[in-house]
Amino acid sequence: MISPAMAAWTFLTNHGHVLLCVWENSEARVRDIAAQVGITERAVQRILQELETEGYLGRERVGRRNRYRVRPERPLRHPLEKHRRVSALLSLVRAPAPARRRSHPAPRRNHAPGARAR
């Protein structure tokens, strides 16, 4: 069981979480990012602006929406990890592709090809 004190912090900042959300879905709405990260829409807008200003995101206007592009070649910002690129963080933390599984196994065929089933 996780104690309340343990649930109060995470290893990544809100900036990192927003970046990961954009990496997973470049057309995600601010509302959806805010819900995923657990912060306000205004905070997401501020973080997106900061990431764009610092060159970690590119923004393209598509109709009434924005499409963001993560720039994975950019270095991480803290002196302890500035020798690493954003791509290293993304590859470490991003969600793996969902496994393709059938909900039910395929029926087994116990007869030779071309033979009629009884």
JOZINOR-V602313 format. One record per backbone hydrogen bond with DSSP energy under -0.5 kcal/mol. CO is the residue of the C=O (numbers start at 1). NH is the residue of the N-H. E is the energy in kcal/mol with one decimal. If there is no record, write none. Layout:
((CO:NH:E) (CO:NH:E))
This chain:
((3:6:-0.6) (3:7:-1.5) (4:8:-0.5) (5:8:-0.6) (6:9:-0.8) (13:17:-2.2) (14:18:-2.7) (15:19:-2.4) (16:20:-2.2) (17:21:-2.2) (18:22:-2.4) (19:23:-2.3) (20:24:-2.2) (21:25:-1.9) (25:28:-1.7) (26:68:-2.3) (29:33:-2.4) (30:34:-2.8) (31:35:-1.9) (32:36:-2.2) (33:37:-2.8) (34:38:-2.4) (34:39:-1.5) (40:44:-1.9) (41:45:-2.6) (42:46:-2.2) (43:47:-2.5) (44:48:-3.0) (45:49:-2.1) (46:50:-2.4) (47:51:-2.9) (48:52:-2.2) (49:53:-2.9) (50:54:-2.2) (51:56:-2.7) (51:57:-1.2) (52:55:-1.4) (56:71:-2.2) (58:69:-2.6) (60:62:-0.5) (60:67:-3.0) (62:65:-2.1) (65:62:-3.2) (67:60:-2.6) (69:58:-2.5) (70:72:-0.9) (71:74:-1.7) (72:87:-2.3) (74:86:-2.8) (78:81:-1.5) (78:82:-1.0) (81:76:-0.6) (81:84:-2.2) (84:76:-2.4) (85:88:-1.1) (85:89:-1.1) (86:90:-2.6) (87:91:-2.5) (88:92:-1.4) (89:93:-2.3) (90:94:-2.6) (99:101:-0.9) (108:110:-0.6) (112:115:-2.1))
